[in-house]
Amino acid sequence: MDFQEKVLQNLEQAGLNLKKNYKIGVAVSGGADSVSLLISLCNIFFKTHTKLFVITVNHFIRPDKETCKDAEYVEELCKKLQKKGYDLSVKVCNLKKGSVAELSQIQNCGIEAAARTLRYKAFEEFINENKLDYLCLAHNQNDQTETLLLRFLQGAQTESSVGILLKRDKYLRPLLSIKRKEIEAYLKEKKVSYRTDSTNLDTAYLRNKIRLKLVPLLDKEFPGWENSVLTGAQKNAQDSELINSILQNYTKDFIQKKNEVLITRKAFHSAPDSIKRRLILKAIDCLTKDYRVPHLFMMEVIQAESTCKKSSLTKETSLIQVCIDKENLTFKKNIKTNTDCYFSVIIEEDCEFDLPFAQVQIQSKKDKKIITINKNQAECKIEYPFIFRSIQSDDCVKTADNKYRKLLKIYSDWHVDEESKNRLVVIQQLKTPKQEICCILGEPFGFYNWIVK
């Protein structure tokens, strides 16, 4: 079976009847996977006179020259295909510069996770705008096995260990059974070029580390490992169906309001721990999407509920607050106090600006930045862009012995009062994959500076 036949088979397996007239979208980044998807779909739908709606998203998280060239390449490719008689349109969606980094900071997640959230938001708008039946994405079999390995290493629960789905809502993945080497061979045969993302070789990203280091080791030492992993995912899918059917009996007790979700304590208390975890995740998902809930937090909530004899008890993360009283567990978005002092600014160049409680000036000096706050100066070795912000509850900073320490613990040791807590400046790197905190500036407010060397 050749490449296009496999793509067609996957479309049919997802439930498409090609005799029908669908409105089909395709997300194209310019990489080999998405380009092969576009070319194959053009040939498949050419016979049915089906127009394709192409979207490419420019995240602006790599150098402008590289990321804008990717978008230009997709536009040029679509123009060439139009000249050959294929019916398609293309939209370039340019995200606001700095928006990915800003969301990463707000949701306390990595750049990749924030980029995915904004990308899917753009996809949803594109689907609605064009009234699409489906949007095709270019995940392939290698992506599937890498995802399963990644989730295993992250300690994911059963549902996440199912892997990437062939069809989810209006999203289709017609390459999911096709390996990357088949994709590259198909493009070579068709004499079609593609773009390569420079960050794909950066092993600071966990997925790249899996692809470039772990997968070659497994290929060498454990022949046939991929089939075992994919078979395990199928078994997890069956188990997941059972778990979800049980979970539905408990979610009947959810009371969902505009800004909070209530679970009756009686229903929660009667559930096994595996269901309690899922109830917590589902409640939080109702309030905020794509928030990775720490496992430790879930276990703290479960433990607190089982032992709480007080009239009420509250557990919270940077985004979520759970109040346990005699009747209910109430989940709310965590609203920060002292909002007049809470701040977050993405710094992309030398500048001056005012906060409600301070004047700030940032200047470059060789590879360092001179940061002046209320005439108090500090030097920090960091590149633009970076985030200049106040503390989040789960912030950590590297110590001299290469371990990590919670900022709240440091503030406690410094005897920082509640009024001053949100005024101390936290500087977070954006150019590095881990986006670590490299500086805490407390001296302008009578405390200390903590600068990572």
Wavefront OBJ file of the C-alpha trace (Angstrom):
o trace
v 0.000 0.000 0.000
v 1.487 3.347 -1.026
v 1.538 6.557 0.995
v -1.655 8.124 -0.335
v -3.567 4.870 0.009
v -2.604 4.775 3.697
v -3.785 8.363 4.172
v -7.062 7.524 2.444
v -7.493 4.391 4.576
v -7.009 6.458 7.763
v -9.604 9.000 6.607
v -12.095 6.203 6.028
v -11.217 4.606 9.369
v -12.012 7.958 11.011
v -15.497 7.725 9.497
v -15.220 9.917 6.379
v -17.254 8.964 3.343
v -15.449 10.611 0.452
v -18.596 10.537 -1.654
v -19.915 13.276 0.613
v -18.996 16.935 0.160
v -16.939 17.937 3.205
v -15.258 21.220 4.136
v -11.737 20.136 5.061
v -8.998 22.190 6.702
v -5.283 21.382 6.928
v -2.792 22.778 9.476
v 0.601 23.209 7.790
v 3.744 24.329 9.616
v 6.115 23.878 6.683
v 7.780 20.786 8.168
v 7.964 17.422 6.383
v 4.942 15.923 8.170
v 2.457 18.691 7.427
v 3.740 19.253 3.882
v 3.303 15.545 3.054
v -0.194 15.711 4.542
v -1.104 18.708 2.379
v 0.246 17.161 -0.834
v -1.500 13.816 -0.242
v -4.832 15.458 0.644
v -4.630 17.656 -2.457
v -4.334 14.525 -4.603
v -7.050 12.618 -2.704
v -9.627 15.416 -2.689
v -8.818 16.619 -6.219
v -10.957 13.735 -7.507
v -13.961 14.828 -5.453
v -13.538 18.558 -6.271
v -13.196 19.324 -2.561
v -11.606 22.627 -1.585
v -8.942 22.556 1.149
v -8.599 25.367 3.703
v -4.984 25.739 4.860
v -3.844 27.469 8.059
v -0.296 28.095 9.259
v 0.386 29.589 12.693
v 3.391 31.841 13.315
v 4.092 31.658 17.061
v 7.061 34.087 17.111
v 8.943 31.913 19.632
v 11.966 31.449 17.372
v 13.976 34.187 15.641
v 11.711 36.234 13.353
v 13.817 35.406 10.308
v 13.284 31.657 10.781
v 9.651 31.589 11.866
v 8.492 34.132 9.259
v 10.322 32.188 6.527
v 8.311 29.110 7.526
v 5.043 31.007 7.047
v 6.269 32.438 3.718
v 7.199 28.934 2.559
v 3.681 27.623 3.284
v 2.139 30.538 1.363
v 4.429 29.938 -1.629
v 3.737 26.192 -1.604
v -0.014 26.835 -1.644
v 0.360 29.240 -4.570
v 2.284 26.594 -6.531
v -0.428 24.023 -5.827
v -3.124 26.499 -6.904
v -1.298 27.004 -10.231
v -1.342 23.217 -10.715
v -5.127 23.285 -10.451
v -5.678 22.314 -6.815
v -8.526 24.156 -5.096
v -7.266 25.609 -1.819
v -6.944 28.802 0.203
v -4.344 29.700 2.825
v -4.415 31.797 5.989
v -1.339 32.894 7.941
v -2.211 33.390 11.604
v 0.395 35.596 13.290
v 0.213 35.365 17.066
v 0.954 38.543 18.973
v 4.668 38.750 19.751
v 5.297 37.745 23.356
v 1.838 36.183 23.793
v 3.235 32.646 24.116
v 5.717 33.708 26.784
v 3.027 35.688 28.588
v 0.646 32.699 28.692
v 3.510 30.458 29.810
v 4.063 32.751 32.775
v 0.382 33.119 33.640
v -0.330 29.377 33.513
v 3.051 28.414 34.974
v 3.744 26.027 32.082
v 6.449 25.557 29.455
v 6.698 27.484 26.185
v 5.647 24.419 24.159
v 2.483 23.936 26.239
v 1.586 27.632 25.975
v 2.226 27.593 22.208
v -0.044 24.553 21.852
v -2.849 26.293 23.763
v -2.708 29.389 21.549
v -2.304 27.299 18.400
v -5.455 25.292 19.138
v -7.308 28.500 19.954
v -6.361 29.742 16.469
v -7.485 26.396 15.021
v -10.881 26.674 16.728
v -11.377 30.180 15.335
v -10.337 28.950 11.870
v -12.794 26.025 12.037
v -15.663 28.300 13.052
v -14.730 31.032 10.595
v -14.816 28.621 7.625
v -17.505 26.289 9.020
v -15.174 23.321 8.566
v -16.296 19.751 9.104
v -12.752 18.686 10.002
v -9.247 20.069 10.446
v -6.438 17.639 9.567
v -3.264 17.619 11.708
v 0.032 15.965 10.795
v 0.832 13.749 13.803
v 2.486 10.525 12.601
v 3.367 7.141 14.128
v 6.717 8.395 15.440
v 4.885 11.216 17.213
v 2.567 8.616 18.706
v 5.337 6.436 20.164
v 7.274 9.505 21.383
v 4.110 10.799 23.084
v 3.503 7.451 24.786
v 7.105 7.361 26.050
v 6.874 10.974 27.210
v 3.650 10.349 29.126
v 5.122 7.223 30.702
v 8.125 9.229 31.910
v 5.782 11.917 33.257
v 3.770 9.330 35.210
v 0.570 9.926 33.233
v -2.615 8.126 34.198
v -4.427 5.549 32.052
v -6.416 7.954 29.875
v -3.302 9.895 28.847
v -1.468 6.638 28.102
v -3.930 5.981 25.269
v -1.816 8.335 23.149
v -2.893 10.559 20.257
v -6.345 9.785 18.841
v -7.037 9.358 15.117
v -10.151 11.486 15.545
v -11.049 13.897 18.341
v -14.024 16.168 17.835
v -13.299 17.969 14.539
v -9.602 17.065 14.482
v -8.329 14.281 12.208
v -4.825 12.799 12.048
v -4.558 10.935 8.728
v -0.793 10.234 9.142
v -1.080 8.507 12.509
v -0.204 5.032 11.189
v 2.597 6.319 8.920
v 6.262 6.455 9.961
v 8.482 9.493 9.487
v 10.784 7.655 7.073
v 7.769 6.967 4.818
v 6.906 10.673 4.920
v 10.406 11.697 3.869
v 10.449 9.054 1.093
v 7.096 10.343 -0.220
v 8.335 13.948 -0.375
v 11.530 12.822 -2.089
v 9.463 10.949 -4.660
v 7.267 14.013 -5.238
v 10.348 16.294 -5.301
v 8.845 18.602 -2.675
v 11.059 20.475 -0.205
v 10.169 21.310 3.403
v 11.355 23.442 6.309
v 13.254 22.220 9.371
v 12.679 23.689 12.842
v 16.090 24.477 14.405
v 14.776 23.687 17.898
v 14.187 20.046 16.895
v 17.833 19.338 17.758
v 17.712 20.954 21.196
v 17.720 18.112 23.743
v 16.818 20.497 26.556
v 13.238 19.769 25.426
v 12.057 16.425 26.798
v 10.396 15.333 23.548
v 13.611 15.993 21.588
v 15.624 14.109 24.194
v 13.285 11.128 23.762
v 13.536 11.317 19.960
v 17.295 11.834 19.709
v 18.581 9.801 22.663
v 16.038 7.334 24.045
v 14.475 6.097 20.776
v 17.846 5.208 19.117
v 18.785 3.265 22.279
v 15.483 1.361 22.230
v 15.882 0.646 18.507
v 19.336 -0.800 19.148
v 18.716 -2.761 22.341
v 14.992 -3.630 22.211
v 13.869 -4.580 18.675
v 10.097 -4.481 18.312
v 9.576 -2.095 21.226
v 7.306 0.185 19.145
v 4.723 -2.550 18.539
v 4.678 -3.332 22.269
v 4.146 0.316 23.188
v 1.356 0.748 20.620
v -0.328 -2.478 21.786
v -0.134 -1.225 25.378
v -1.877 1.991 24.283
v -4.739 -0.044 22.773
v -5.170 -1.916 26.072
v -5.163 1.388 27.969
v -7.881 2.675 25.623
v -10.096 -0.264 26.610
v -9.400 0.295 30.325
v -10.079 4.006 29.886
v -13.579 3.297 28.539
v -14.414 1.377 31.722
v -12.967 4.063 34.012
v -14.884 6.836 32.225
v -18.165 4.925 32.498
v -17.608 4.653 36.274
v -16.591 8.319 36.483
v -19.869 9.441 34.896
v -21.787 8.074 37.888
v -19.853 10.443 40.168
v -19.873 13.541 37.941
v -23.677 13.552 38.165
v -23.076 15.176 41.555
v -21.162 18.110 40.017
v -22.735 21.521 40.543
v -21.188 23.895 38.011
v -21.552 27.649 38.368
v -19.925 30.481 36.450
v -16.658 30.626 38.394
v -16.743 27.528 40.574
v -17.457 23.802 40.617
v -18.910 21.949 43.611
v -18.621 18.226 44.348
v -20.672 16.865 47.213
v -18.389 15.607 49.915
v -20.513 12.480 50.348
v -19.991 11.458 46.692
v -16.290 12.343 46.748
v -15.650 10.501 50.024
v -17.278 7.295 48.758
v -15.115 7.119 45.603
v -11.838 5.148 45.342
v -8.678 7.284 45.123
v -8.312 6.635 41.367
v -11.772 8.193 40.816
v -11.090 11.016 43.306
v -8.053 12.068 41.242
v -10.162 12.163 38.115
v -12.920 14.129 39.826
v -10.360 16.750 40.854
v -8.967 16.908 37.300
v -12.438 17.180 35.769
v -13.507 19.935 38.173
v -10.369 21.950 37.437
v -10.764 21.362 33.704
v -14.215 22.981 33.934
v -12.529 26.137 35.278
v -9.342 26.333 33.225
v -8.174 24.332 30.219
v -4.677 22.920 29.673
v -3.592 23.346 33.305
v -1.322 20.513 34.425
v -2.440 19.752 37.974
v 0.458 18.638 40.225
v -0.040 15.074 41.467
v 1.124 16.129 44.937
v -1.654 18.742 45.064
v -4.299 16.149 44.194
v -3.034 13.812 46.914
v -3.054 16.701 49.418
v -6.709 17.424 48.584
v -7.646 13.726 48.915
v -5.817 13.459 52.244
v -7.310 16.709 53.550
v -10.848 15.640 52.661
v -10.445 12.277 54.386
v -9.165 13.821 57.633
v -10.800 17.280 57.704
v -12.906 17.710 60.854
v -12.808 21.506 60.959
v -15.654 23.612 59.634
v -13.570 24.376 56.522
v -10.108 23.896 55.033
v -8.489 25.409 51.923
v -5.818 24.010 49.596
v -4.465 26.011 46.666
v -1.987 26.231 43.780
v -1.069 29.311 41.775
v -4.270 28.920 39.713
v -6.716 26.805 41.728
v -8.262 26.993 45.188
v -10.163 24.095 46.789
v -12.304 24.784 49.846
v -13.457 21.742 51.851
v -16.396 22.222 54.205
v -18.927 19.857 55.797
v -21.023 19.528 52.630
v -18.875 20.165 49.551
v -15.511 20.508 47.873
v -15.618 23.861 46.089
v -13.139 24.473 43.250
v -12.420 28.082 42.241
v -9.848 29.955 40.219
v -7.306 31.370 42.623
v -7.768 35.144 42.690
v -4.593 36.842 43.850
v -4.747 39.321 46.684
v -3.006 42.671 46.490
v -3.789 42.856 42.788
v -2.598 46.469 42.751
v 0.899 45.126 43.457
v 0.755 42.113 41.139
v 2.661 42.737 37.902
v 4.017 40.919 34.856
v 5.925 42.620 32.042
v 7.673 41.012 29.052
v 10.926 42.920 28.416
v 12.238 42.782 24.825
v 14.634 45.754 24.760
v 16.187 48.505 26.889
v 13.353 50.502 28.393
v 11.933 52.567 31.245
v 8.514 52.089 32.826
v 6.571 52.720 36.007
v 4.950 50.269 38.399
v 2.435 51.510 41.012
v 5.196 51.380 43.628
v 8.459 51.880 41.704
v 10.276 53.421 38.729
v 12.158 50.872 36.603
v 14.966 51.298 34.082
v 16.633 48.444 32.183
v 19.850 48.978 30.198
v 22.259 46.616 28.411
v 25.915 46.359 29.362
v 27.746 43.750 27.271
v 26.101 40.406 28.162
v 24.446 41.817 31.295
v 21.439 43.957 32.073
v 21.597 46.842 34.523
v 18.266 46.975 36.336
v 17.504 50.142 38.287
v 14.532 50.199 40.642
v 13.994 53.367 42.678
v 17.675 54.301 42.063
v 18.866 50.915 43.403
v 20.968 49.064 40.798
v 21.590 45.349 40.204
v 23.363 43.439 37.415
v 21.826 40.301 35.951
v 23.291 38.095 33.197
v 20.313 37.487 30.914
v 19.282 37.939 27.271
v 16.144 39.539 25.876
v 13.321 38.678 26.021
v 12.637 37.946 29.696
v 9.744 38.326 32.137
v 9.838 40.905 34.916
v 7.128 39.896 37.400
v 5.959 39.253 40.938
v 6.007 35.878 42.684
v 3.818 32.852 41.966
v 3.114 30.388 44.763
v 5.033 27.472 43.198
v 8.104 29.432 42.005
v 11.518 27.844 42.647
v 15.053 29.146 42.120
v 18.393 27.358 41.732
v 20.763 27.354 44.715
v 24.588 27.285 44.786
v 24.589 23.464 45.068
v 22.417 23.136 41.894
v 19.283 22.233 43.846
v 16.033 24.182 43.824
v 14.371 26.093 46.616
v 10.850 27.536 46.837
v 10.696 31.327 46.703
v 8.058 31.364 49.420
v 10.533 29.625 51.732
v 13.224 32.167 50.825
v 10.814 35.051 51.468
v 9.960 33.492 54.828
v 13.671 33.304 55.752
v 14.053 36.947 54.733
v 10.986 37.846 56.889
v 9.202 39.423 53.918
v 5.828 40.735 55.096
v 2.621 40.107 53.140
v 2.430 43.691 51.854
v 5.934 43.475 50.366
v 5.689 39.921 49.003
v 4.329 40.938 45.584
v 6.704 43.886 45.246
v 9.921 41.904 45.135
v 10.910 41.447 41.485
v 11.269 37.965 39.979
v 13.144 37.805 36.665
v 12.433 34.720 34.555
v 14.364 33.716 31.457
v 12.464 33.053 28.235
v 15.252 32.149 25.804
v 16.208 28.946 27.603
v 13.961 25.842 27.307
v 13.457 25.513 31.070
v 12.766 29.260 31.460
v 14.247 29.310 34.938
v 14.204 32.194 37.384
v 17.609 33.847 37.342
v 17.122 36.718 39.750
v 15.099 37.984 42.723
v 15.473 41.711 43.401
v 14.631 42.547 46.992
v 17.162 45.293 47.834
v 15.038 48.169 46.484
v 12.464 47.242 49.138
v 14.815 46.626 52.060
v 15.489 42.905 51.616
v 18.126 40.983 49.634
v 18.996 40.161 46.038
v 19.270 36.535 44.883
v 21.167 36.314 41.598
v 21.870 32.900 40.037
v 25.485 32.776 38.883
l 1 2 3 4 5 6 7 8 9 10 11 12 13 14 15 16 17 18 19 20 21 22 23 24 25 26 27 28 29 30 31 32 33 34 35 36 37 38 39 40 41 42 43 44 45 46 47 48 49 50 51 52 53 54 55 56 57 58 59 60 61 62 63 64 65 66 67 68 69 70 71 72 73 74 75 76 77 78 79 80 81 82 83 84 85 86 87 88 89 90 91 92 93 94 95 96 97 98 99 100 101 102 103 104 105 106 107 108 109 110 111 112 113 114 115 116 117 118 119 120 121 122 123 124 125 126 127 128 129 130 131 132 133 134 135 136 137 138 139 140 141 142 143 144 145 146 147 148 149 150 151 152 153 154 155 156 157 158 159 160 161 162 163 164 165 166 167 168 169 170 171 172 173 174 175 176 177 178 179 180 181 182 183 184 185 186 187 188 189 190 191 192 193 194 195 196 197 198 199 200 201 202 203 204 205 206 207 208 209 210 211 212 213 214 215 216 217 218 219 220 221 222 223 224 225 226 227 228 229 230 231 232 233 234 235 236 237 238 239 240 241 242 243 244 245 246 247 248 249 250 251 252 253 254 255 256 257 258 259 260 261 262 263 264 265 266 267 268 269 270 271 272 273 274 275 276 277 278 279 280 281 282 283 284 285 286 287 288 289 290 291 292 293 294 295 296 297 298 299 300 301 302 303 304 305 306 307 308 309 310 311 312 313 314 315 316 317 318 319 320 321 322 323 324 325 326 327 328 329 330 331 332 333 334 335 336 337 338 339 340 341 342 343 344 345 346 347 348 349 350 351 352 353 354 355 356 357 358 359 360 361 362 363 364 365 366 367 368 369 370 371 372 373 374 375 376 377 378 379 380 381 382 383 384 385 386 387 388 389 390 391 392 393 394 395 396 397 398 399 400 401 402 403 404 405 406 407 408 409 410 411 412 413 414 415 416 417 418 419 420 421 422 423 424 425 426 427 428 429 430 431 432 433 434 435 436 437 438 439 440 441 442 443 444 445 446 447 448 449 450 451 452 453
